[in-house]
Amino acid sequence: MVATAVPVERDAVARALPAAEEIRLPGAVLCRTAAGWDLLAAGVGPALAAASAAGALTAAALAGRPYGLVVSAGIGGGFAPGAPVGSLVVADAVTVADLGAETADGFLPVTELGFGNVTHRPPESLVRVVSEATGARTGTILTVSTVTGTAARAAALRARHPGALAEGMEGFGVAEAAAAHGVPVLEIRAVSNPVGPRDRAAWRIGDALAALTEGFGKLAPALESWNPHEH
Ligand SMILES: O=C(O)c1cccc(C(=O)CC[C@H]2O[C@@H](n3cnc4c(=O)[nH]cnc43)[C@H](O)[C@@H]2O)c1
């Protein structure tokens, strides 16, 4: 399954993996491709994306055709200089950046409060196959509930996550749903804007959507050579 946030992202993926039929689930519509991928516009933000992805995963399991892989895909912000606008990033770590507690001494992730998880790691061999096939840069993709809008916040995120190349709003939610079903996850972002001071004029959504289509055109055949037992 490929989970994007919004229909325009799903349609960018579908230009590389044409959808053949529509399947209506409670609360979601899947576009099934001829090659057997299910494309889902899962909603914006980690909570809705997790709920939608979990619904699709459960429906697939109950139908006796559980997914073998879940891909969180879409446009995202890129950290300079590693991820310029128009580039593709594949996550070696899908990390939630703002799930925790603020203290006088700084931010504490939930794991330091004794709860849960803040990072999911896609299979290394899969990340390598995808990066080689698509030319995507490899690094941490942060999931945030609030889009970064200042240089200070961007610097704070990079200080806490030196391997961060991109940020989006859904990856960790989709990864939590996949993990609950024991299914591997991958996250791919096409960079539409720099992470930093808010500047709507600097957005290149069309270029990012084109990069997403091109990336999926190369990724789908590459995945056929991936052996899930080589994790
Ligand atoms: O109004 C703004 O300043 C603003 C800046 C960045 C993104 C938005 C959105 O409403 C889009 C959220 C949507 O797109 C993904 N996305 C794209 N760029 C970023 C980003 O820099 N940081 C986080 N998410 C981004 C995100 O996954 C959502 O699906 C508004």
PDBQT file of the ligand as one rigid body, heavy atoms in Angstrom, charges set to zero:
ROOT
HETATM    1  O1  LIG A 301       1.383  27.493   5.360  1.00  0.00    +0.000 OA
HETATM    2  C1  LIG A 301       2.533  27.113   5.463  1.00  0.00    +0.000 C 
HETATM    3  O2  LIG A 301       3.469  27.851   5.796  1.00  0.00    +0.000 OA
HETATM    4  C2  LIG A 301       2.829  25.689   5.159  1.00  0.00    +0.000 A 
HETATM    5  C3  LIG A 301       4.153  25.288   5.047  1.00  0.00    +0.000 A 
HETATM    6  C4  LIG A 301       4.452  23.943   4.735  1.00  0.00    +0.000 A 
HETATM    7  C5  LIG A 301       3.422  23.017   4.539  1.00  0.00    +0.000 A 
HETATM    8  C6  LIG A 301       2.104  23.465   4.653  1.00  0.00    +0.000 A 
HETATM    9  C7  LIG A 301       1.005  22.555   4.417  1.00  0.00    +0.000 C 
HETATM   10  O3  LIG A 301      -0.117  22.806   4.747  1.00  0.00    +0.000 OA
HETATM   11  C8  LIG A 301       1.276  21.258   3.707  1.00  0.00    +0.000 C 
HETATM   12  C9  LIG A 301       1.266  20.128   4.607  1.00  0.00    +0.000 C 
HETATM   13  C10 LIG A 301       1.317  18.848   3.795  1.00  0.00    +0.000 C 
HETATM   14  O4  LIG A 301       2.456  18.790   2.952  1.00  0.00    +0.000 OA
HETATM   15  C11 LIG A 301       3.523  18.088   3.578  1.00  0.00    +0.000 C 
HETATM   16  N1  LIG A 301       4.588  19.095   3.760  1.00  0.00    +0.000 N 
HETATM   17  C12 LIG A 301       5.074  19.832   2.752  1.00  0.00    +0.000 A 
HETATM   18  N2  LIG A 301       6.058  20.625   3.177  1.00  0.00    +0.000 NA
HETATM   19  C13 LIG A 301       6.178  20.410   4.494  1.00  0.00    +0.000 A 
HETATM   20  C14 LIG A 301       7.045  20.984   5.474  1.00  0.00    +0.000 A 
HETATM   21  O5  LIG A 301       7.903  21.842   5.216  1.00  0.00    +0.000 OA
HETATM   22  N3  LIG A 301       6.899  20.531   6.735  1.00  0.00    +0.000 N 
HETATM   23  C15 LIG A 301       5.985  19.583   7.048  1.00  0.00    +0.000 A 
HETATM   24  N4  LIG A 301       5.147  19.034   6.134  1.00  0.00    +0.000 NA
HETATM   25  C16 LIG A 301       5.248  19.440   4.872  1.00  0.00    +0.000 A 
HETATM   26  C17 LIG A 301       2.946  17.498   4.852  1.00  0.00    +0.000 C 
HETATM   27  O6  LIG A 301       3.284  16.138   4.951  1.00  0.00    +0.000 OA
HETATM   28  C18 LIG A 301       1.427  17.686   4.714  1.00  0.00    +0.000 C 
HETATM   29  O7  LIG A 301       0.828  16.574   4.104  1.00  0.00    +0.000 OA
HETATM   30  C19 LIG A 301       1.782  24.782   4.962  1.00  0.00    +0.000 A 
ENDROOT
TORSDOF 0
